[in-house]
Amino acid sequence: MAERASERFVRLVGLVSYLETSGPVPVDDLARRFGVTPKQILTDVDTLWISGTPGYWPEDLIDFDADSYDRGIVHLTESRGMTRPLRLGTRETIALVAALRALREVVAAGGDTEQTAVVDSALTKLTAATGEATNALDVRLTVDAAPHVMSAVRTALQNRTRLRIDYVNASDITSTRTVDPIRLLPSDDHTYLHAWCTDAQGERTFRTDRILTATALDDPVAPTTSDRPAPPTYRPQGHTARIVLSSRARRVAEQIPVETTENLPDGDFAITVRVANPTWLRHLLLRHAPDVRSVDPPDLAHDVTTTARRALDAYPDPQGA
C-alpha cells in the first residue's frame, strides 16, 4: 500500500520533532505511535539520513546513531534545526490569519464553544503580531443552509437534544426524520449534518441546504450518540472503480481523492476511487488515456472506449474516404 507524498512528509517532520524531545526510541514503539509498520519507520529513517540543509555535505545532513540503528533503536543525533520555532513572514502570517478566520466560521457554526475559543485565542495573538496588515482582510465563510435551520441545529448540538427535520433528498423526495445530531461536516462544496437517524436506526449524513425545516426537541440524544467517532472524511454515494496506471501518471494519485493506492511489481500502480459522477471518471480516463492500463469494472472501460470512438468518428477521414 502506497501513500501520498504529503502524508509521508508530515510523518517525516513529526518523526524528527518527536525524536528530538523523546531521545532514543525502539523502532516498534515508533511504529505504534505513528500508525505504520516497523519497516516503514526504517525506510523513513533512511530517507531522513540523506536529507538536510543546503550544502548537503555530511555535516549538513540529519544524522542518527548507527550503532543504535543496528540494535533496532532510533537515536537522533542531529536535527539540522528542523525543530526550531517557525518564523513567519508578513505574507505567511496574513495567509494563516485568513485560514483561521475561515476555520472559526466553520467551528462556530458547529456550536463547539471550546474549539471556537481556541481558534479565537490563536487569532488574537497572530493579529496582534501582524499589526495593521490584517485590517484589510475580510474573510466570511457561510454555511449553505437557511438561518432558522442552522439556529435549530446549533441549539440541538449545544444542548445534545434530538432534532426533527424535513429533508428533501437528491430524488426530490421529502421526508420527516427525527435525528440525534453528532456534528457538522464542512466540505469544499457543501456542509453536512452527521447524525443518528432514529427512523433508519443508523448513521446518516444530511446536506444542510436540503434541510427545509428543523426543530430542536426537548428529548436528549441517546447516550452513545455523542461518543460516536467522526468519520475520517465524507464520502459521496457511488460505486468504486479500480484503475491501473503507468508510473508516469503518479501525479494522478496526488491530484484526486483516492481511497487506496497500490504499487505493482512492474512499476505500475493501482488506485481505487469512488465514482459519484460517471462523467467525471470518463473525463479523467480520457485525459490520461496513454497511461491507463486497465479499468475495473469492465463496463466503465467500455463507456470510455465508446466515448473515445464517437469523438474520433466526428473527425473527417484524413485520407478523404
C-alpha beads as a LAMMPS data file, in Angstrom:
LAMMPS data file: protein, C-alpha beads

321 atoms
320 bonds

1 atom types
1 bond types

-500.0 500.0 xlo xhi
-500.0 500.0 ylo yhi
-500.0 500.0 zlo zhi

Masses

1 110.0

Atoms # bond

1 1 1 0.000 0.000 0.000
2 1 1 1.453 3.329 -1.089
3 1 1 0.682 6.698 0.442
4 1 1 0.551 10.285 -0.681
5 1 1 3.762 12.288 -0.608
6 1 1 2.111 14.919 1.594
7 1 1 1.149 12.287 4.196
8 1 1 4.665 10.907 4.358
9 1 1 6.197 14.386 4.564
10 1 1 4.069 15.201 7.615
11 1 1 5.187 11.969 9.286
12 1 1 8.875 12.605 8.489
13 1 1 8.752 16.053 10.056
14 1 1 6.822 14.705 13.036
15 1 1 9.355 11.915 13.438
16 1 1 12.245 14.367 13.760
17 1 1 10.332 16.554 16.202
18 1 1 9.311 13.589 18.357
19 1 1 12.801 12.080 18.482
20 1 1 14.312 15.456 19.375
21 1 1 12.296 15.592 22.608
22 1 1 11.963 11.908 23.473
23 1 1 15.506 10.646 22.914
24 1 1 16.275 7.116 21.633
25 1 1 13.113 5.131 20.872
26 1 1 12.748 1.485 19.755
27 1 1 11.561 1.056 16.180
28 1 1 8.483 -0.928 17.261
29 1 1 7.407 1.878 19.629
30 1 1 7.762 4.467 16.868
31 1 1 5.730 2.284 14.517
32 1 1 2.863 2.070 17.018
33 1 1 2.964 5.806 17.740
34 1 1 2.853 6.825 14.069
35 1 1 0.499 4.050 12.954
36 1 1 2.826 2.415 10.408
37 1 1 4.911 -0.752 10.200
38 1 1 8.444 -1.043 11.651
39 1 1 9.697 -1.497 8.084
40 1 1 8.185 1.875 7.144
41 1 1 9.888 3.557 10.110
42 1 1 13.260 2.202 8.963
43 1 1 12.535 3.437 5.437
44 1 1 11.674 6.873 6.852
45 1 1 14.916 6.988 8.818
46 1 1 16.885 6.049 5.696
47 1 1 15.204 8.954 3.882
48 1 1 15.906 11.415 6.690
49 1 1 19.515 10.244 6.826
50 1 1 20.134 11.736 3.382
51 1 1 18.079 14.892 4.000
52 1 1 19.346 18.180 5.312
53 1 1 20.041 21.834 4.671
54 1 1 21.541 23.395 1.527
55 1 1 25.134 22.378 1.001
56 1 1 24.272 18.730 1.588
57 1 1 27.709 17.850 2.859
58 1 1 27.835 15.226 5.626
59 1 1 27.755 17.940 8.301
60 1 1 24.611 19.436 6.686
61 1 1 22.521 16.250 6.919
62 1 1 20.144 14.950 9.576
63 1 1 22.031 12.271 11.457
64 1 1 21.282 9.199 13.577
65 1 1 23.420 6.942 15.739
66 1 1 24.361 3.974 13.549
67 1 1 25.014 1.570 16.445
68 1 1 21.565 2.217 17.905
69 1 1 20.013 1.781 14.456
70 1 1 21.595 -1.681 14.136
71 1 1 20.065 -2.619 17.504
72 1 1 16.575 -1.567 16.432
73 1 1 16.630 1.785 18.241
74 1 1 16.286 5.173 16.539
75 1 1 18.543 7.790 18.145
76 1 1 18.529 11.231 16.526
77 1 1 21.874 12.985 16.947
78 1 1 21.476 15.966 14.585
79 1 1 18.151 17.562 13.590
80 1 1 19.669 20.363 11.488
81 1 1 17.343 22.938 13.063
82 1 1 14.097 21.263 11.966
83 1 1 12.702 21.613 15.498
84 1 1 13.419 25.331 15.857
85 1 1 10.368 27.589 16.249
86 1 1 8.927 28.566 12.877
87 1 1 9.366 32.210 11.909
88 1 1 6.587 33.536 9.715
89 1 1 6.866 36.434 7.324
90 1 1 4.098 39.020 6.978
91 1 1 2.559 37.326 3.936
92 1 1 2.621 33.912 5.607
93 1 1 1.021 35.311 8.747
94 1 1 -1.746 37.041 6.779
95 1 1 -2.481 33.788 4.935
96 1 1 -2.642 31.947 8.253
97 1 1 -4.949 34.577 9.753
98 1 1 -7.262 34.284 6.750
99 1 1 -7.364 30.487 7.108
100 1 1 -8.059 30.739 10.846
101 1 1 -10.888 33.192 10.284
102 1 1 -12.467 30.798 7.808
103 1 1 -11.959 27.934 10.276
104 1 1 -13.535 29.974 13.033
105 1 1 -16.703 30.432 10.965
106 1 1 -16.993 26.670 10.462
107 1 1 -16.250 25.770 14.094
108 1 1 -18.691 28.377 15.393
109 1 1 -21.372 27.051 13.039
110 1 1 -20.898 23.629 14.596
111 1 1 -21.649 25.022 18.040
112 1 1 -18.363 23.902 19.582
113 1 1 -17.624 26.754 22.007
114 1 1 -14.411 25.162 23.322
115 1 1 -12.798 24.863 19.886
116 1 1 -14.055 28.327 18.950
117 1 1 -12.257 29.748 22.000
118 1 1 -9.015 28.035 20.952
119 1 1 -9.223 29.472 17.432
120 1 1 -10.087 32.927 18.829
121 1 1 -7.026 32.822 21.075
122 1 1 -4.727 31.987 18.167
123 1 1 -6.324 34.682 16.013
124 1 1 -5.854 37.311 18.699
125 1 1 -2.151 36.558 19.054
126 1 1 -1.464 36.428 15.314
127 1 1 -3.446 39.592 14.630
128 1 1 -1.544 41.455 17.350
129 1 1 1.791 40.240 15.954
130 1 1 0.920 41.240 12.393
131 1 1 -0.472 44.663 13.236
132 1 1 -2.351 46.735 10.686
133 1 1 -1.551 44.350 7.822
134 1 1 -4.548 42.165 8.701
135 1 1 -7.052 45.045 8.771
136 1 1 -7.649 44.668 5.036
137 1 1 -8.702 41.024 5.437
138 1 1 -12.410 40.295 5.235
139 1 1 -12.974 36.539 5.373
140 1 1 -16.532 35.272 5.577
141 1 1 -17.378 31.598 5.215
142 1 1 -21.088 30.928 5.349
143 1 1 -22.853 27.610 5.833
144 1 1 -25.219 26.880 2.941
145 1 1 -28.404 26.495 4.980
146 1 1 -31.345 28.624 5.983
147 1 1 -30.645 30.702 9.139
148 1 1 -33.551 29.156 11.077
149 1 1 -32.278 25.663 10.192
150 1 1 -28.737 26.399 11.395
151 1 1 -30.098 28.006 14.552
152 1 1 -32.023 24.835 15.413
153 1 1 -29.053 22.608 14.515
154 1 1 -26.700 24.643 16.736
155 1 1 -29.192 24.549 19.606
156 1 1 -29.557 20.774 19.350
157 1 1 -25.787 20.264 19.137
158 1 1 -25.093 22.510 22.136
159 1 1 -27.855 21.053 24.301
160 1 1 -27.376 17.496 22.995
161 1 1 -31.052 17.128 22.204
162 1 1 -32.846 15.493 19.319
163 1 1 -33.745 17.302 16.122
164 1 1 -36.790 16.945 13.888
165 1 1 -36.094 17.827 10.257
166 1 1 -37.952 17.937 6.968
167 1 1 -35.413 16.783 4.401
168 1 1 -35.521 16.596 0.607
169 1 1 -33.121 14.105 -0.965
170 1 1 -31.452 14.096 -4.389
171 1 1 -34.547 12.445 -5.902
172 1 1 -36.695 15.378 -4.713
173 1 1 -38.492 13.198 -2.136
174 1 1 -39.323 14.931 1.139
175 1 1 -39.406 13.051 4.435
176 1 1 -39.673 13.942 8.105
177 1 1 -36.996 12.453 10.337
178 1 1 -36.007 12.556 13.977
179 1 1 -32.243 12.521 14.401
180 1 1 -29.619 12.698 17.102
181 1 1 -27.166 15.318 15.720
182 1 1 -23.498 14.423 16.144
183 1 1 -21.526 17.113 14.300
184 1 1 -21.356 19.354 11.254
185 1 1 -19.045 18.276 8.443
186 1 1 -17.932 21.082 6.119
187 1 1 -16.583 20.123 2.700
188 1 1 -15.433 22.009 -0.397
189 1 1 -18.939 22.455 -1.828
190 1 1 -21.473 21.845 0.927
191 1 1 -21.928 21.428 4.669
192 1 1 -23.359 18.176 6.015
193 1 1 -25.050 17.212 9.262
194 1 1 -23.741 13.903 10.560
195 1 1 -26.442 12.349 12.743
196 1 1 -28.005 9.153 14.049
197 1 1 -31.375 8.693 12.351
198 1 1 -33.867 7.140 14.769
199 1 1 -36.158 6.187 11.877
200 1 1 -33.488 4.319 9.894
201 1 1 -31.656 3.148 13.044
202 1 1 -28.321 4.085 11.538
203 1 1 -25.926 6.959 10.936
204 1 1 -26.862 9.268 8.098
205 1 1 -25.403 12.395 6.518
206 1 1 -27.732 15.243 5.508
207 1 1 -26.829 18.185 3.297
208 1 1 -27.772 21.258 5.300
209 1 1 -29.069 23.153 2.252
210 1 1 -31.582 20.329 1.718
211 1 1 -32.999 20.601 5.241
212 1 1 -36.260 22.526 4.739
213 1 1 -37.203 22.923 8.410
214 1 1 -35.544 21.953 11.667
215 1 1 -36.857 21.938 15.217
216 1 1 -34.758 21.291 18.311
217 1 1 -36.670 18.945 20.628
218 1 1 -36.511 18.577 24.397
219 1 1 -35.659 14.862 24.210
220 1 1 -31.954 14.195 24.947
221 1 1 -29.867 12.310 22.400
222 1 1 -29.119 8.642 23.017
223 1 1 -26.230 8.223 25.497
224 1 1 -23.903 6.766 22.852
225 1 1 -24.634 9.329 20.131
226 1 1 -22.133 11.988 21.240
227 1 1 -19.446 9.344 21.710
228 1 1 -19.550 8.103 18.144
229 1 1 -16.263 8.761 16.333
230 1 1 -16.278 11.240 13.482
231 1 1 -15.928 9.726 10.023
232 1 1 -12.430 10.425 8.638
233 1 1 -13.846 12.194 5.574
234 1 1 -17.219 12.465 3.970
235 1 1 -17.521 10.094 1.025
236 1 1 -20.189 10.694 -1.591
237 1 1 -22.522 7.925 -2.602
238 1 1 -21.486 5.866 -5.610
239 1 1 -19.548 2.797 -6.664
240 1 1 -15.793 2.266 -6.658
241 1 1 -13.509 1.810 -9.629
242 1 1 -10.022 0.316 -9.746
243 1 1 -7.703 1.939 -12.270
244 1 1 -4.210 0.697 -13.133
245 1 1 -1.893 3.446 -14.384
246 1 1 1.695 3.597 -15.594
247 1 1 4.373 5.048 -13.332
248 1 1 4.393 8.255 -15.405
249 1 1 0.934 9.112 -14.069
250 1 1 1.903 9.213 -10.378
251 1 1 0.620 12.779 -10.192
252 1 1 -2.946 11.494 -10.627
253 1 1 -2.914 9.912 -7.160
254 1 1 -1.801 13.251 -5.724
255 1 1 -4.396 15.367 -7.521
256 1 1 -7.674 13.489 -6.956
257 1 1 -9.238 11.903 -3.838
258 1 1 -8.342 8.210 -3.836
259 1 1 -9.401 5.545 -1.348
260 1 1 -6.393 3.254 -1.840
261 1 1 -3.119 3.300 -3.749
262 1 1 -1.201 0.106 -4.509
263 1 1 2.248 -0.279 -6.052
264 1 1 2.512 -3.106 -8.594
265 1 1 5.619 -5.228 -9.277
266 1 1 6.128 -3.957 -12.831
267 1 1 6.323 -0.306 -11.750
268 1 1 2.692 0.490 -12.498
269 1 1 0.293 1.362 -9.688
270 1 1 -3.413 0.928 -9.000
271 1 1 -5.820 3.392 -7.402
272 1 1 -9.337 2.896 -6.107
273 1 1 -11.672 5.864 -6.487
274 1 1 -15.299 6.381 -5.526
275 1 1 -17.391 7.438 -8.507
276 1 1 -20.469 9.558 -7.847
277 1 1 -20.473 11.096 -11.319
278 1 1 -19.562 8.806 -14.271
279 1 1 -18.841 11.849 -16.449
280 1 1 -16.036 12.887 -14.095
281 1 1 -14.409 9.459 -14.365
282 1 1 -14.820 9.425 -18.145
283 1 1 -13.005 12.758 -18.465
284 1 1 -10.265 11.603 -16.086
285 1 1 -9.586 8.428 -18.072
286 1 1 -9.680 10.180 -21.439
287 1 1 -7.285 12.852 -20.199
288 1 1 -4.770 10.236 -19.051
289 1 1 -5.581 7.604 -21.703
290 1 1 -1.932 6.907 -22.744
291 1 1 -1.131 5.888 -19.153
292 1 1 -4.268 3.847 -18.405
293 1 1 -3.508 0.116 -18.259
294 1 1 -6.868 -1.262 -17.134
295 1 1 -10.184 -0.227 -15.582
296 1 1 -12.462 -2.302 -13.411
297 1 1 -15.425 -2.868 -13.562
298 1 1 -15.322 -3.517 -17.333
299 1 1 -18.469 -1.518 -18.115
300 1 1 -16.600 1.666 -17.149
301 1 1 -13.837 0.836 -19.609
302 1 1 -16.451 0.135 -22.286
303 1 1 -18.103 3.504 -21.618
304 1 1 -14.794 5.366 -22.036
305 1 1 -13.885 3.391 -25.171
306 1 1 -17.259 4.117 -26.757
307 1 1 -16.951 7.826 -25.955
308 1 1 -13.445 7.996 -27.450
309 1 1 -14.583 6.163 -30.591
310 1 1 -17.510 8.559 -31.073
311 1 1 -15.169 11.522 -30.704
312 1 1 -12.817 10.121 -33.339
313 1 1 -15.720 9.388 -35.692
314 1 1 -16.680 13.056 -35.553
315 1 1 -13.459 13.980 -37.375
316 1 1 -13.200 13.605 -41.159
317 1 1 -11.146 10.738 -42.526
318 1 1 -7.584 12.093 -43.089
319 1 1 -7.411 10.057 -46.331
320 1 1 -10.609 11.662 -47.649
321 1 1 -12.540 8.370 -47.685

Bonds

1 1 1 2
2 1 2 3
3 1 3 4
4 1 4 5
5 1 5 6
6 1 6 7
7 1 7 8
8 1 8 9
9 1 9 10
10 1 10 11
11 1 11 12
12 1 12 13
13 1 13 14
14 1 14 15
15 1 15 16
16 1 16 17
17 1 17 18
18 1 18 19
19 1 19 20
20 1 20 21
21 1 21 22
22 1 22 23
23 1 23 24
24 1 24 25
25 1 25 26
26 1 26 27
27 1 27 28
28 1 28 29
29 1 29 30
30 1 30 31
31 1 31 32
32 1 32 33
33 1 33 34
34 1 34 35
35 1 35 36
36 1 36 37
37 1 37 38
38 1 38 39
39 1 39 40
40 1 40 41
41 1 41 42
42 1 42 43
43 1 43 44
44 1 44 45
45 1 45 46
46 1 46 47
47 1 47 48
48 1 48 49
49 1 49 50
50 1 50 51
51 1 51 52
52 1 52 53
53 1 53 54
54 1 54 55
55 1 55 56
56 1 56 57
57 1 57 58
58 1 58 59
59 1 59 60
60 1 60 61
61 1 61 62
62 1 62 63
63 1 63 64
64 1 64 65
65 1 65 66
66 1 66 67
67 1 67 68
68 1 68 69
69 1 69 70
70 1 70 71
71 1 71 72
72 1 72 73
73 1 73 74
74 1 74 75
75 1 75 76
76 1 76 77
77 1 77 78
78 1 78 79
79 1 79 80
80 1 80 81
81 1 81 82
82 1 82 83
83 1 83 84
84 1 84 85
85 1 85 86
86 1 86 87
87 1 87 88
88 1 88 89
89 1 89 90
90 1 90 91
91 1 91 92
92 1 92 93
93 1 93 94
94 1 94 95
95 1 95 96
96 1 96 97
97 1 97 98
98 1 98 99
99 1 99 100
100 1 100 101
101 1 101 102
102 1 102 103
103 1 103 104
104 1 104 105
105 1 105 106
106 1 106 107
107 1 107 108
108 1 108 109
109 1 109 110
110 1 110 111
111 1 111 112
112 1 112 113
113 1 113 114
114 1 114 115
115 1 115 116
116 1 116 117
117 1 117 118
118 1 118 119
119 1 119 120
120 1 120 121
121 1 121 122
122 1 122 123
123 1 123 124
124 1 124 125
125 1 125 126
126 1 126 127
127 1 127 128
128 1 128 129
129 1 129 130
130 1 130 131
131 1 131 132
132 1 132 133
133 1 133 134
134 1 134 135
135 1 135 136
136 1 136 137
137 1 137 138
138 1 138 139
139 1 139 140
140 1 140 141
141 1 141 142
142 1 142 143
143 1 143 144
144 1 144 145
145 1 145 146
146 1 146 147
147 1 147 148
148 1 148 149
149 1 149 150
150 1 150 151
151 1 151 152
152 1 152 153
153 1 153 154
154 1 154 155
155 1 155 156
156 1 156 157
157 1 157 158
158 1 158 159
159 1 159 160
160 1 160 161
161 1 161 162
162 1 162 163
163 1 163 164
164 1 164 165
165 1 165 166
166 1 166 167
167 1 167 168
168 1 168 169
169 1 169 170
170 1 170 171
171 1 171 172
172 1 172 173
173 1 173 174
174 1 174 175
175 1 175 176
176 1 176 177
177 1 177 178
178 1 178 179
179 1 179 180
180 1 180 181
181 1 181 182
182 1 182 183
183 1 183 184
184 1 184 185
185 1 185 186
186 1 186 187
187 1 187 188
188 1 188 189
189 1 189 190
190 1 190 191
191 1 191 192
192 1 192 193
193 1 193 194
194 1 194 195
195 1 195 196
196 1 196 197
197 1 197 198
198 1 198 199
199 1 199 200
200 1 200 201
201 1 201 202
202 1 202 203
203 1 203 204
204 1 204 205
205 1 205 206
206 1 206 207
207 1 207 208
208 1 208 209
209 1 209 210
210 1 210 211
211 1 211 212
212 1 212 213
213 1 213 214
214 1 214 215
215 1 215 216
216 1 216 217
217 1 217 218
218 1 218 219
219 1 219 220
220 1 220 221
221 1 221 222
222 1 222 223
223 1 223 224
224 1 224 225
225 1 225 226
226 1 226 227
227 1 227 228
228 1 228 229
229 1 229 230
230 1 230 231
231 1 231 232
232 1 232 233
233 1 233 234
234 1 234 235
235 1 235 236
236 1 236 237
237 1 237 238
238 1 238 239
239 1 239 240
240 1 240 241
241 1 241 242
242 1 242 243
243 1 243 244
244 1 244 245
245 1 245 246
246 1 246 247
247 1 247 248
248 1 248 249
249 1 249 250
250 1 250 251
251 1 251 252
252 1 252 253
253 1 253 254
254 1 254 255
255 1 255 256
256 1 256 257
257 1 257 258
258 1 258 259
259 1 259 260
260 1 260 261
261 1 261 262
262 1 262 263
263 1 263 264
264 1 264 265
265 1 265 266
266 1 266 267
267 1 267 268
268 1 268 269
269 1 269 270
270 1 270 271
271 1 271 272
272 1 272 273
273 1 273 274
274 1 274 275
275 1 275 276
276 1 276 277
277 1 277 278
278 1 278 279
279 1 279 280
280 1 280 281
281 1 281 282
282 1 282 283
283 1 283 284
284 1 284 285
285 1 285 286
286 1 286 287
287 1 287 288
288 1 288 289
289 1 289 290
290 1 290 291
291 1 291 292
292 1 292 293
293 1 293 294
294 1 294 295
295 1 295 296
296 1 296 297
297 1 297 298
298 1 298 299
299 1 299 300
300 1 300 301
301 1 301 302
302 1 302 303
303 1 303 304
304 1 304 305
305 1 305 306
306 1 306 307
307 1 307 308
308 1 308 309
309 1 309 310
310 1 310 311
311 1 311 312
312 1 312 313
313 1 313 314
314 1 314 315
315 1 315 316
316 1 316 317
317 1 317 318
318 1 318 319
319 1 319 320
320 1 320 321
